[in-house]
Amino acid sequence: MNTKTRIRKIGVIGFGVMGSGIAQAAAMSGFETIVRDVHIDFIEIGMQKIKNSLERLVQNYARTGGKKGISKETEASTLANLKTTLYLKELIETDIIIEAIVERQDEKAKLFDTLSKLGYSGLLVSNTSSISITKLGASFKYPERFMGMHFMNPVPLQKGVELIRGLSTSDDTYTAVSRLAKDMGKTVINAKDKAGFGINRMFIPFLNEAIKVVEEEILSPEDADKATICLGHKMGPIATADYIGLDTVLFICNILEEGLGSAYKAAPLLKRMVDAGYLGVKTGKGFYVYEEGKSINVNPDIRRFIK
Ligand SMILES: NC(=O)c1ccc[n+]([C@@H]2O[C@H](COP(=O)([O-])OP(=O)(O)OC[C@H]3O[C@@H](n4cnc5c(N)ncnc54)[C@H](O)[C@@H]3O)[C@@H](O)[C@H]2O)c1
């Protein structure tokens, strides 16, 4: 692909928390979008999440007389723009691939190597929260067409997107990706390729510290959340960590510690939660217990652990 031409067709790899949001936002902005995950169950869950989100946006549109949300027509065109697949080769003809698989360098590198071998030659961006863009780009045959495009959760509602250039990213790639961000209605935040980039360098230590405050029994999980809501935050740090995914939070803590030193070390309780498989909203249990994505109470194991 000539990187100066406009992007029309978008591939998304990974249909989890972020991939589903990115695919929805791309399709809502009018892009032909094809998403790939490795198992049919993940595809069904991802599609259902998108349908539920669109339904809520349509209700919001009706409630606000069209000031917020989306119309029925946009809902229909978004769904018409979306395709799913289990096969990577169906993404080869896209203009850009947005990678949103698990936060593991080895998995991402393996995927980029496979894309190179399949002959993919379009733009490739990673939604990584923390892994070095220069390092990841080295696994793609065309590192000049690679960069970081870090969306925020939930993607259809959050305006910001952090753009990170690797050492080899070309100007054409940066121009095309920042234009795509704007075409998706996003506000661009440019960050350097350093541990945690800009946003997570500031934000993840805050979540990690809140988990330490709970672990040291200074505040209960509910009070830790209440305290920052009183400061004007929309969601408290413990609920936010559950929402992001505790495995992802732990991974980013580890990257920050590796790059910046032991002050960034993950809270022992965070490690234990991940060891127990309590990953937050996506597994139905984290610091809180969830039913249909809504928290119902504090995880009883946490109460026992910190007693
Ligand atoms: N969760 C957040 O709030 C957040 C915010 C910004 C960025 N991120 C980043 O986005 C990426 C995805 O995070 P997530 O929270 O959506 O993870 P997730 O665990 O919810 O989803 C990952 C999905 O990728 C799929 N997958 C794994 N390997 C695959 C492959 N080779 N091909 C296709 N699909 C594959 C998994 O089956 C799963 O459905 C990570 O790099 C993460 O750091 C997450």
The ligand as a MOL file (V3000), in Angstrom:
LIG
                    3D

  0  0  0     0  0            999 V3000
M  V30 BEGIN CTAB
M  V30 COUNTS 44 48 0 0 0
M  V30 BEGIN ATOM
M  V30 1 N -7.6710 -3.3100 28.6870 0
M  V30 2 C -7.3730 -2.0320 28.5520 0
M  V30 3 O -7.9740 -1.1520 29.2040 0
M  V30 4 C -6.3080 -1.6090 27.5610 0
M  V30 5 C -6.1810 -0.2530 27.2560 0
M  V30 6 C -5.2610 0.1380 26.2690 0
M  V30 7 C -4.4750 -0.8230 25.6360 0
M  V30 8 N -4.6080 -2.1580 25.9770 0 CHG=1
M  V30 9 C -3.7950 -3.1430 25.2440 0
M  V30 10 O -4.6140 -3.7350 24.2430 0
M  V30 11 C -4.1780 -5.0820 23.9950 0
M  V30 12 C -5.3320 -6.0240 24.1960 0
M  V30 13 O -5.7700 -5.9200 25.5390 0
M  V30 14 P -7.2210 -6.4310 25.9840 0
M  V30 15 O -7.4400 -5.8490 27.3180 0
M  V30 16 O -8.1850 -6.2030 24.8830 0 CHG=-1
M  V30 17 O -6.9210 -8.0120 26.1200 0
M  V30 18 P -7.9920 -9.2020 26.1980 0
M  V30 19 O -7.3170 -10.2620 26.9860 0
M  V30 20 O -9.3330 -8.7110 26.6120 0
M  V30 21 O -8.1280 -9.6560 24.6670 0
M  V30 22 C -7.0960 -10.2030 23.9190 0
M  V30 23 C -7.7390 -11.0140 22.7920 0
M  V30 24 O -6.7080 -11.3710 21.8600 0
M  V30 25 C -6.9800 -12.6700 21.4070 0
M  V30 26 N -5.7510 -13.2200 20.8060 0
M  V30 27 C -4.6450 -13.6770 21.4110 0
M  V30 28 N -3.7270 -14.0370 20.4740 0
M  V30 29 C -4.2990 -13.8040 19.2580 0
M  V30 30 C -3.8700 -13.9500 17.9020 0
M  V30 31 N -2.6570 -14.4190 17.6180 0
M  V30 32 N -4.7360 -13.5900 16.9290 0
M  V30 33 C -5.9600 -13.0980 17.2230 0
M  V30 34 N -6.4200 -12.9410 18.4690 0
M  V30 35 C -5.5880 -13.2750 19.4810 0
M  V30 36 C -7.4790 -13.4090 22.6350 0
M  V30 37 O -8.1940 -14.5680 22.2560 0
M  V30 38 C -8.3700 -12.3270 23.2760 0
M  V30 39 O -9.7020 -12.4010 22.7860 0
M  V30 40 C -2.9980 -5.3250 24.9420 0
M  V30 41 O -1.8080 -5.0560 24.2570 0
M  V30 42 C -3.2510 -4.2860 26.0470 0
M  V30 43 O -2.0620 -3.9160 26.7110 0
M  V30 44 C -5.5170 -2.5610 26.9140 0
M  V30 END ATOM
M  V30 BEGIN BOND
M  V30 1 1 1 2
M  V30 2 2 2 3
M  V30 3 1 2 4
M  V30 4 1 4 5
M  V30 5 2 4 44
M  V30 6 2 5 6
M  V30 7 1 6 7
M  V30 8 2 7 8
M  V30 9 1 8 9
M  V30 10 1 8 44
M  V30 11 1 9 10
M  V30 12 1 9 42
M  V30 13 1 10 11
M  V30 14 1 11 12
M  V30 15 1 11 40
M  V30 16 1 12 13
M  V30 17 1 13 14
M  V30 18 2 14 15
M  V30 19 1 14 16
M  V30 20 1 14 17
M  V30 21 1 17 18
M  V30 22 2 18 19
M  V30 23 1 18 20
M  V30 24 1 18 21
M  V30 25 1 21 22
M  V30 26 1 22 23
M  V30 27 1 23 24
M  V30 28 1 23 38
M  V30 29 1 24 25
M  V30 30 1 25 26
M  V30 31 1 25 36
M  V30 32 1 26 27
M  V30 33 1 26 35
M  V30 34 2 27 28
M  V30 35 1 28 29
M  V30 36 1 29 30
M  V30 37 2 29 35
M  V30 38 1 30 31
M  V30 39 2 30 32
M  V30 40 1 32 33
M  V30 41 2 33 34
M  V30 42 1 34 35
M  V30 43 1 36 37
M  V30 44 1 36 38
M  V30 45 1 38 39
M  V30 46 1 40 41
M  V30 47 1 40 42
M  V30 48 1 42 43
M  V30 END BOND
M  V30 END CTAB
M  END
